[in-house]
Amino acid sequence: MLELSILGFLAEEPLHGYELKERIKALSGHVRPVSDGALYPAINRLVAAGKLDQHTEEGASAAPRRVLSLTAKGRADLLERLRTPKQAEITDHVRFNTVLAFLRHLADPAEQAAVLRRRLDFLETPASFFYRDGEPVRAEEADDLFRQGMLRVARATGTAERAWLREAIEVLGQRS
């Protein structure tokens, strides 16, 4: 997801490393912090693969800084990642939010809707954090207050997300 975030933010505008790190941190850093030890090697891989360009600019009141921008190859990679997210990027809430943050870069509403349908299909499959005799445990069946809370919050969040996904898919269908 780090590479998707890098490509997505640079599709919006060139950034230097610190700005990029701050944007990634704002998107998912509270859940999955971004370290320099992960960010800069990922940037270097993308530069080596020809997906990012970098050049040095004079800093306003600091040392020169490395500015990163997306290449045509990087944009093509971003669009392909958005068109065909991995299953974990559909099923994991934080990863899906990263896909969602950049889905607007796909120009085709039908392609956008296809990604949202995959998430909706996943959310409509009965699931729980807890199982009893192979069946999902519902909030009303949980054996303690805390598990009930987890399940009630998950149900409310899932209900809201499914409603939004249906609305968004309908809107995108009207744009196709």
Rosetta constraint file for C-alpha pairs under 8 A:
AtomPair CA 1 CA 5 HARMONIC 6.14 0.50
AtomPair CA 1 CA 95 HARMONIC 6.50 0.50
AtomPair CA 1 CA 98 HARMONIC 7.10 0.50
AtomPair CA 2 CA 6 HARMONIC 6.22 0.50
AtomPair CA 2 CA 24 HARMONIC 7.95 0.50
AtomPair CA 2 CA 39 HARMONIC 7.39 0.50
AtomPair CA 2 CA 42 HARMONIC 7.51 0.50
AtomPair CA 3 CA 7 HARMONIC 6.12 0.50
AtomPair CA 3 CA 42 HARMONIC 6.52 0.50
AtomPair CA 3 CA 43 HARMONIC 7.80 0.50
AtomPair CA 3 CA 46 HARMONIC 7.89 0.50
AtomPair CA 4 CA 8 HARMONIC 5.87 0.50
AtomPair CA 4 CA 78 HARMONIC 6.64 0.50
AtomPair CA 4 CA 81 HARMONIC 7.42 0.50
AtomPair CA 4 CA 98 HARMONIC 7.65 0.50
AtomPair CA 4 CA 99 HARMONIC 7.74 0.50
AtomPair CA 5 CA 9 HARMONIC 6.03 0.50
AtomPair CA 5 CA 24 HARMONIC 6.43 0.50
AtomPair CA 5 CA 98 HARMONIC 6.82 0.50
AtomPair CA 6 CA 10 HARMONIC 6.14 0.50
AtomPair CA 6 CA 20 HARMONIC 7.13 0.50
AtomPair CA 6 CA 24 HARMONIC 7.58 0.50
AtomPair CA 6 CA 43 HARMONIC 7.65 0.50
AtomPair CA 7 CA 11 HARMONIC 6.06 0.50
AtomPair CA 7 CA 70 HARMONIC 6.83 0.50
AtomPair CA 7 CA 74 HARMONIC 6.68 0.50
AtomPair CA 7 CA 75 HARMONIC 7.24 0.50
AtomPair CA 7 CA 78 HARMONIC 5.97 0.50
AtomPair CA 8 CA 12 HARMONIC 6.95 0.50
AtomPair CA 8 CA 78 HARMONIC 6.73 0.50
AtomPair CA 8 CA 102 HARMONIC 5.74 0.50
AtomPair CA 9 CA 13 HARMONIC 6.89 0.50
AtomPair CA 9 CA 20 HARMONIC 7.20 0.50
AtomPair CA 9 CA 23 HARMONIC 7.66 0.50
AtomPair CA 10 CA 14 HARMONIC 5.45 0.50
AtomPair CA 10 CA 15 HARMONIC 6.65 0.50
AtomPair CA 10 CA 68 HARMONIC 7.33 0.50
AtomPair CA 10 CA 69 HARMONIC 5.70 0.50
AtomPair CA 10 CA 70 HARMONIC 5.59 0.50
AtomPair CA 11 CA 69 HARMONIC 7.68 0.50
AtomPair CA 11 CA 70 HARMONIC 6.02 0.50
AtomPair CA 11 CA 75 HARMONIC 6.82 0.50
AtomPair CA 13 CA 69 HARMONIC 7.01 0.50
AtomPair CA 14 CA 67 HARMONIC 6.52 0.50
AtomPair CA 14 CA 68 HARMONIC 5.44 0.50
AtomPair CA 14 CA 69 HARMONIC 4.45 0.50
AtomPair CA 14 CA 70 HARMONIC 7.26 0.50
AtomPair CA 15 CA 19 HARMONIC 5.97 0.50
AtomPair CA 15 CA 20 HARMONIC 5.95 0.50
AtomPair CA 15 CA 67 HARMONIC 5.41 0.50
AtomPair CA 15 CA 68 HARMONIC 5.39 0.50
AtomPair CA 15 CA 69 HARMONIC 6.75 0.50
AtomPair CA 16 CA 20 HARMONIC 6.21 0.50
AtomPair CA 16 CA 65 HARMONIC 6.67 0.50
AtomPair CA 16 CA 66 HARMONIC 5.55 0.50
AtomPair CA 16 CA 67 HARMONIC 4.15 0.50
AtomPair CA 16 CA 68 HARMONIC 5.69 0.50
AtomPair CA 17 CA 21 HARMONIC 6.09 0.50
AtomPair CA 17 CA 40 HARMONIC 7.95 0.50
AtomPair CA 17 CA 66 HARMONIC 6.82 0.50
AtomPair CA 17 CA 67 HARMONIC 6.92 0.50
AtomPair CA 17 CA 68 HARMONIC 7.26 0.50
AtomPair CA 18 CA 22 HARMONIC 6.23 0.50
AtomPair CA 19 CA 23 HARMONIC 6.33 0.50
AtomPair CA 20 CA 24 HARMONIC 6.24 0.50
AtomPair CA 21 CA 25 HARMONIC 6.00 0.50
AtomPair CA 21 CA 34 HARMONIC 7.13 0.50
AtomPair CA 21 CA 39 HARMONIC 7.37 0.50
AtomPair CA 22 CA 26 HARMONIC 6.12 0.50
AtomPair CA 23 CA 27 HARMONIC 6.27 0.50
AtomPair CA 24 CA 28 HARMONIC 6.27 0.50
AtomPair CA 24 CA 29 HARMONIC 6.62 0.50
AtomPair CA 24 CA 34 HARMONIC 7.32 0.50
AtomPair CA 25 CA 29 HARMONIC 3.84 0.50
AtomPair CA 25 CA 30 HARMONIC 7.03 0.50
AtomPair CA 25 CA 33 HARMONIC 6.43 0.50
AtomPair CA 25 CA 34 HARMONIC 6.22 0.50
AtomPair CA 26 CA 30 HARMONIC 7.44 0.50
AtomPair CA 27 CA 98 HARMONIC 7.41 0.50
AtomPair CA 28 CA 32 HARMONIC 5.74 0.50
AtomPair CA 28 CA 33 HARMONIC 7.02 0.50
AtomPair CA 28 CA 94 HARMONIC 7.10 0.50
AtomPair CA 28 CA 98 HARMONIC 7.78 0.50
AtomPair CA 29 CA 33 HARMONIC 4.04 0.50
AtomPair CA 29 CA 34 HARMONIC 6.07 0.50
AtomPair CA 31 CA 94 HARMONIC 7.76 0.50
AtomPair CA 34 CA 38 HARMONIC 6.72 0.50
AtomPair CA 34 CA 39 HARMONIC 6.62 0.50
AtomPair CA 35 CA 39 HARMONIC 6.10 0.50
AtomPair CA 36 CA 40 HARMONIC 5.74 0.50
AtomPair CA 37 CA 41 HARMONIC 6.75 0.50
AtomPair CA 38 CA 42 HARMONIC 6.31 0.50
AtomPair CA 39 CA 43 HARMONIC 6.22 0.50
AtomPair CA 40 CA 44 HARMONIC 6.09 0.50
AtomPair CA 41 CA 45 HARMONIC 6.15 0.50
AtomPair CA 42 CA 46 HARMONIC 6.30 0.50
AtomPair CA 43 CA 47 HARMONIC 6.15 0.50
AtomPair CA 43 CA 52 HARMONIC 7.79 0.50
AtomPair CA 44 CA 48 HARMONIC 6.04 0.50
AtomPair CA 45 CA 49 HARMONIC 6.11 0.50
AtomPair CA 46 CA 50 HARMONIC 6.32 0.50
AtomPair CA 46 CA 51 HARMONIC 5.18 0.50
AtomPair CA 46 CA 52 HARMONIC 5.72 0.50
AtomPair CA 46 CA 74 HARMONIC 7.91 0.50
AtomPair CA 47 CA 51 HARMONIC 5.68 0.50
AtomPair CA 47 CA 52 HARMONIC 4.62 0.50
AtomPair CA 47 CA 53 HARMONIC 6.11 0.50
AtomPair CA 47 CA 54 HARMONIC 7.49 0.50
AtomPair CA 50 CA 71 HARMONIC 7.11 0.50
AtomPair CA 50 CA 73 HARMONIC 6.61 0.50
AtomPair CA 50 CA 74 HARMONIC 7.15 0.50
AtomPair CA 51 CA 70 HARMONIC 6.23 0.50
AtomPair CA 51 CA 71 HARMONIC 5.28 0.50
AtomPair CA 51 CA 72 HARMONIC 7.21 0.50
AtomPair CA 51 CA 73 HARMONIC 5.12 0.50
AtomPair CA 51 CA 74 HARMONIC 3.75 0.50
AtomPair CA 51 CA 75 HARMONIC 7.48 0.50
AtomPair CA 51 CA 77 HARMONIC 7.74 0.50
AtomPair CA 52 CA 68 HARMONIC 6.50 0.50
AtomPair CA 52 CA 69 HARMONIC 5.59 0.50
AtomPair CA 52 CA 70 HARMONIC 4.70 0.50
AtomPair CA 52 CA 71 HARMONIC 5.30 0.50
AtomPair CA 52 CA 74 HARMONIC 6.17 0.50
AtomPair CA 53 CA 68 HARMONIC 5.67 0.50
AtomPair CA 53 CA 69 HARMONIC 5.22 0.50
AtomPair CA 53 CA 70 HARMONIC 6.23 0.50
AtomPair CA 53 CA 71 HARMONIC 6.31 0.50
AtomPair CA 54 CA 66 HARMONIC 6.35 0.50
AtomPair CA 54 CA 67 HARMONIC 5.44 0.50
AtomPair CA 54 CA 68 HARMONIC 4.50 0.50
AtomPair CA 54 CA 69 HARMONIC 6.37 0.50
AtomPair CA 55 CA 66 HARMONIC 5.61 0.50
AtomPair CA 55 CA 67 HARMONIC 5.40 0.50
AtomPair CA 55 CA 68 HARMONIC 6.79 0.50
AtomPair CA 56 CA 64 HARMONIC 6.29 0.50
AtomPair CA 56 CA 65 HARMONIC 5.48 0.50
AtomPair CA 56 CA 66 HARMONIC 4.52 0.50
AtomPair CA 56 CA 67 HARMONIC 5.95 0.50
AtomPair CA 57 CA 64 HARMONIC 5.45 0.50
AtomPair CA 57 CA 65 HARMONIC 5.44 0.50
AtomPair CA 57 CA 66 HARMONIC 6.42 0.50
AtomPair CA 57 CA 67 HARMONIC 6.78 0.50
AtomPair CA 58 CA 62 HARMONIC 7.75 0.50
AtomPair CA 58 CA 63 HARMONIC 6.70 0.50
AtomPair CA 58 CA 64 HARMONIC 4.26 0.50
AtomPair CA 58 CA 65 HARMONIC 6.32 0.50
AtomPair CA 59 CA 63 HARMONIC 5.41 0.50
AtomPair CA 59 CA 64 HARMONIC 4.79 0.50
AtomPair CA 59 CA 65 HARMONIC 6.00 0.50
AtomPair CA 70 CA 74 HARMONIC 5.54 0.50
AtomPair CA 70 CA 75 HARMONIC 6.41 0.50
AtomPair CA 71 CA 75 HARMONIC 6.23 0.50
AtomPair CA 72 CA 76 HARMONIC 6.20 0.50
AtomPair CA 73 CA 77 HARMONIC 6.23 0.50
AtomPair CA 74 CA 78 HARMONIC 6.14 0.50
AtomPair CA 75 CA 79 HARMONIC 6.20 0.50
AtomPair CA 76 CA 80 HARMONIC 6.22 0.50
AtomPair CA 77 CA 81 HARMONIC 6.14 0.50
AtomPair CA 78 CA 82 HARMONIC 6.24 0.50
AtomPair CA 79 CA 83 HARMONIC 6.07 0.50
AtomPair CA 79 CA 105 HARMONIC 7.08 0.50
AtomPair CA 79 CA 106 HARMONIC 6.19 0.50
AtomPair CA 80 CA 84 HARMONIC 6.11 0.50
AtomPair CA 81 CA 85 HARMONIC 5.45 0.50
AtomPair CA 82 CA 99 HARMONIC 6.43 0.50
AtomPair CA 82 CA 102 HARMONIC 7.65 0.50
AtomPair CA 82 CA 103 HARMONIC 6.23 0.50
AtomPair CA 82 CA 106 HARMONIC 7.16 0.50
AtomPair CA 82 CA 115 HARMONIC 7.93 0.50
AtomPair CA 83 CA 106 HARMONIC 7.43 0.50
AtomPair CA 83 CA 111 HARMONIC 6.34 0.50
AtomPair CA 83 CA 112 HARMONIC 7.41 0.50
AtomPair CA 83 CA 115 HARMONIC 6.93 0.50
AtomPair CA 84 CA 115 HARMONIC 7.52 0.50
AtomPair CA 85 CA 89 HARMONIC 5.83 0.50
AtomPair CA 85 CA 90 HARMONIC 6.83 0.50
AtomPair CA 85 CA 99 HARMONIC 7.66 0.50
AtomPair CA 85 CA 115 HARMONIC 7.64 0.50
AtomPair CA 86 CA 90 HARMONIC 6.74 0.50
AtomPair CA 87 CA 91 HARMONIC 6.24 0.50
AtomPair CA 88 CA 92 HARMONIC 5.64 0.50
AtomPair CA 88 CA 95 HARMONIC 7.41 0.50
AtomPair CA 89 CA 93 HARMONIC 7.80 0.50
AtomPair CA 89 CA 95 HARMONIC 4.88 0.50
AtomPair CA 89 CA 96 HARMONIC 5.05 0.50
AtomPair CA 89 CA 99 HARMONIC 7.26 0.50
AtomPair CA 90 CA 95 HARMONIC 7.18 0.50
AtomPair CA 90 CA 96 HARMONIC 5.29 0.50
AtomPair CA 90 CA 118 HARMONIC 6.90 0.50
AtomPair CA 90 CA 119 HARMONIC 5.45 0.50
AtomPair CA 90 CA 122 HARMONIC 7.59 0.50
AtomPair CA 91 CA 95 HARMONIC 7.93 0.50
AtomPair CA 91 CA 96 HARMONIC 7.02 0.50
AtomPair CA 91 CA 119 HARMONIC 6.93 0.50
AtomPair CA 91 CA 122 HARMONIC 6.66 0.50
AtomPair CA 92 CA 96 HARMONIC 5.97 0.50
AtomPair CA 93 CA 97 HARMONIC 6.18 0.50
AtomPair CA 94 CA 98 HARMONIC 6.52 0.50
AtomPair CA 95 CA 99 HARMONIC 6.54 0.50
AtomPair CA 96 CA 100 HARMONIC 6.07 0.50
AtomPair CA 97 CA 101 HARMONIC 6.00 0.50
AtomPair CA 98 CA 102 HARMONIC 6.87 0.50
AtomPair CA 99 CA 103 HARMONIC 5.94 0.50
AtomPair CA 100 CA 104 HARMONIC 7.86 0.50
AtomPair CA 103 CA 112 HARMONIC 6.53 0.50
AtomPair CA 104 CA 112 HARMONIC 7.65 0.50
AtomPair CA 106 CA 111 HARMONIC 7.09 0.50
AtomPair CA 106 CA 112 HARMONIC 6.54 0.50
AtomPair CA 108 CA 112 HARMONIC 6.47 0.50
AtomPair CA 108 CA 176 HARMONIC 7.50 0.50
AtomPair CA 109 CA 113 HARMONIC 6.02 0.50
AtomPair CA 109 CA 172 HARMONIC 5.20 0.50
AtomPair CA 109 CA 173 HARMONIC 7.08 0.50
AtomPair CA 109 CA 175 HARMONIC 6.38 0.50
AtomPair CA 109 CA 176 HARMONIC 5.77 0.50
AtomPair CA 110 CA 114 HARMONIC 6.14 0.50
AtomPair CA 110 CA 172 HARMONIC 6.73 0.50
AtomPair CA 110 CA 173 HARMONIC 6.82 0.50
AtomPair CA 110 CA 176 HARMONIC 6.11 0.50
AtomPair CA 111 CA 115 HARMONIC 6.61 0.50
AtomPair CA 112 CA 116 HARMONIC 6.53 0.50
AtomPair CA 112 CA 172 HARMONIC 7.52 0.50
AtomPair CA 113 CA 117 HARMONIC 6.01 0.50
AtomPair CA 113 CA 168 HARMONIC 7.59 0.50
AtomPair CA 113 CA 169 HARMONIC 5.21 0.50
AtomPair CA 113 CA 172 HARMONIC 6.15 0.50
AtomPair CA 113 CA 173 HARMONIC 7.42 0.50
AtomPair CA 114 CA 118 HARMONIC 6.39 0.50
AtomPair CA 115 CA 119 HARMONIC 6.66 0.50
AtomPair CA 116 CA 120 HARMONIC 6.17 0.50
AtomPair CA 116 CA 165 HARMONIC 6.30 0.50
AtomPair CA 116 CA 168 HARMONIC 7.99 0.50
AtomPair CA 116 CA 169 HARMONIC 6.83 0.50
AtomPair CA 117 CA 121 HARMONIC 5.97 0.50
AtomPair CA 117 CA 165 HARMONIC 7.58 0.50
AtomPair CA 117 CA 169 HARMONIC 7.31 0.50
AtomPair CA 118 CA 122 HARMONIC 6.29 0.50
AtomPair CA 119 CA 123 HARMONIC 6.21 0.50
AtomPair CA 120 CA 124 HARMONIC 6.13 0.50
AtomPair CA 120 CA 162 HARMONIC 6.13 0.50
AtomPair CA 120 CA 165 HARMONIC 6.48 0.50
AtomPair CA 120 CA 166 HARMONIC 7.74 0.50
AtomPair CA 121 CA 125 HARMONIC 6.71 0.50
AtomPair CA 123 CA 158 HARMONIC 6.99 0.50
AtomPair CA 123 CA 162 HARMONIC 7.05 0.50
AtomPair CA 124 CA 162 HARMONIC 7.93 0.50
AtomPair CA 126 CA 136 HARMONIC 7.17 0.50
AtomPair CA 127 CA 136 HARMONIC 5.68 0.50
AtomPair CA 128 CA 136 HARMONIC 5.06 0.50
AtomPair CA 128 CA 137 HARMONIC 6.12 0.50
AtomPair CA 128 CA 138 HARMONIC 7.21 0.50
AtomPair CA 128 CA 151 HARMONIC 7.39 0.50
AtomPair CA 129 CA 136 HARMONIC 7.65 0.50
AtomPair CA 129 CA 137 HARMONIC 7.72 0.50
AtomPair CA 129 CA 151 HARMONIC 7.47 0.50
AtomPair CA 130 CA 136 HARMONIC 6.12 0.50
AtomPair CA 130 CA 137 HARMONIC 5.57 0.50
AtomPair CA 131 CA 135 HARMONIC 5.25 0.50
AtomPair CA 131 CA 136 HARMONIC 4.50 0.50
AtomPair CA 131 CA 137 HARMONIC 5.18 0.50
AtomPair CA 132 CA 136 HARMONIC 6.53 0.50
AtomPair CA 132 CA 137 HARMONIC 6.31 0.50
AtomPair CA 137 CA 141 HARMONIC 6.04 0.50
AtomPair CA 137 CA 142 HARMONIC 6.38 0.50
AtomPair CA 138 CA 142 HARMONIC 6.41 0.50
AtomPair CA 138 CA 151 HARMONIC 6.81 0.50
AtomPair CA 139 CA 147 HARMONIC 7.33 0.50
AtomPair CA 139 CA 148 HARMONIC 4.71 0.50
AtomPair CA 139 CA 149 HARMONIC 7.41 0.50
AtomPair CA 139 CA 150 HARMONIC 7.93 0.50
AtomPair CA 139 CA 151 HARMONIC 4.98 0.50
AtomPair CA 139 CA 152 HARMONIC 5.72 0.50
AtomPair CA 140 CA 148 HARMONIC 6.84 0.50
AtomPair CA 141 CA 148 HARMONIC 7.88 0.50
AtomPair CA 142 CA 147 HARMONIC 6.00 0.50
AtomPair CA 142 CA 148 HARMONIC 5.41 0.50
AtomPair CA 143 CA 147 HARMONIC 7.18 0.50
AtomPair CA 143 CA 148 HARMONIC 7.52 0.50
AtomPair CA 144 CA 148 HARMONIC 6.22 0.50
AtomPair CA 145 CA 149 HARMONIC 6.22 0.50
AtomPair CA 146 CA 150 HARMONIC 6.31 0.50
AtomPair CA 147 CA 151 HARMONIC 6.15 0.50
AtomPair CA 148 CA 152 HARMONIC 6.01 0.50
AtomPair CA 149 CA 153 HARMONIC 6.09 0.50
AtomPair CA 150 CA 154 HARMONIC 6.11 0.50
AtomPair CA 151 CA 155 HARMONIC 6.02 0.50
AtomPair CA 152 CA 156 HARMONIC 6.19 0.50
AtomPair CA 153 CA 157 HARMONIC 6.06 0.50
AtomPair CA 154 CA 158 HARMONIC 5.92 0.50
AtomPair CA 155 CA 159 HARMONIC 6.02 0.50
AtomPair CA 156 CA 160 HARMONIC 6.24 0.50
AtomPair CA 157 CA 161 HARMONIC 6.09 0.50
AtomPair CA 158 CA 162 HARMONIC 5.98 0.50
AtomPair CA 159 CA 163 HARMONIC 6.22 0.50
AtomPair CA 160 CA 164 HARMONIC 6.26 0.50
AtomPair CA 161 CA 165 HARMONIC 6.06 0.50
AtomPair CA 162 CA 166 HARMONIC 6.18 0.50
AtomPair CA 163 CA 167 HARMONIC 6.31 0.50
AtomPair CA 164 CA 168 HARMONIC 6.04 0.50
AtomPair CA 165 CA 169 HARMONIC 6.02 0.50
AtomPair CA 166 CA 170 HARMONIC 6.21 0.50
AtomPair CA 167 CA 171 HARMONIC 6.27 0.50
AtomPair CA 168 CA 172 HARMONIC 6.09 0.50
AtomPair CA 169 CA 173 HARMONIC 6.04 0.50
AtomPair CA 170 CA 174 HARMONIC 6.49 0.50
AtomPair CA 171 CA 175 HARMONIC 6.61 0.50
AtomPair CA 172 CA 176 HARMONIC 6.42 0.50
